[in-house]
């Protein structure tokens, strides 16, 4: 994951009244959560799928960025009319506090002197701040496209400028702005691997990259809302969404090639520094998935049978924060301690529920069904955990 939570403090809330939602957003989030929970349930992650050690992108590198892009879209829906600044401050405080607790649980370390101040929830809080404050400036798809371009160019400029100080003009684990900035701001004892990794995949530099993903997601969200407000059905969104996704792809190409052409430095496509080409490419793909879901599920002609079939995914999507981060916490607890034979609790459960000797498949199915059942119950009672 780089591996939880979302309105006021993360507490269960009941909506004040019925809302006309964009179902496709919830369903696509639900599909992403099925993948995320399945990945979390792996008793052994294959090297080819695990996070890339530095440059490049493996399968696991895509899960959290897709979540962030969808979060940006969701925040665009939620804040298209107003931004609650006072509530924002409270939410950010709670997210950061729970982030520290989350780190302590995942890392099995409760020593304040070595608590990791950076982390996924802290990164998530930073994204929420930027997108919320951005909605004080603009609430249009065009405005958020401009914000996306500015953030992408700024992030690329920071990386390219730092790369000019590195041997051969290449960012490496030993020479990059993340290691320098996060260690200086938070202290080596409070960052990823206590500074030994030379970078922090959820630190300040990565947070700026995550904001590129979220801003691009917000652009897609506002575009869908604008098209919807004008009427005419989901098909009218095809041209605009394809155009903005093409713009993201073009900007990804530009930010990947411009540093080499202009300054002779290399800014690789990667998750570890959440570079702009990576962020934009992932969000372009996410936008296309949202468009497909929009065409299938948000039409007045959508068959009732399809809506019923998508309901479990919608339930997952409505509590995406709880399921995404909750699954990480639970799995972390299940693998922390081993018995005398060296088997973790997760491995013992997998052996107990195995069907036909397929421990991993049986365990994954069990975990996905358990989180889906919880989300379905909460959705039935209209109880949601929000950012």
Secondary structure, 3 states (H helix, E strand, C coil): CCCCCCCCCCCEECCCCCCCCCHHHHHHHHHHHHHHHHHHCCCCCCCCCCCCCCCECCCCHHHHHHHHHHHHHHHHHHCCCCCCHHHHHHHHHHHHHHHHHHHHHHHCCCCHHHCCCCCHHHHHHHHHHHHHHHCCCCCCHHHHHHHHHHHHHHHHHHHHHHHCCCHHHECCCCCCHHHHHHHHHHCHHHCHHHHCCCCCCCCHHHHHHHHHHHHHHHHHHHHHHHHHHCCCCHHHHHHHHHHHHHHHHHHHHHHHHHHHHHHCCECCCECCCCCHHHHHHHHHHHHHHHHHHHHHHCCCCCCHHHHHHHHHHHHHHHCHHHHHHHHHHHHHHHCCCECCCCCEHHHHHHHHHCECCEHHHHHHHHHHHHHHHHHHHHHHCCCEECC
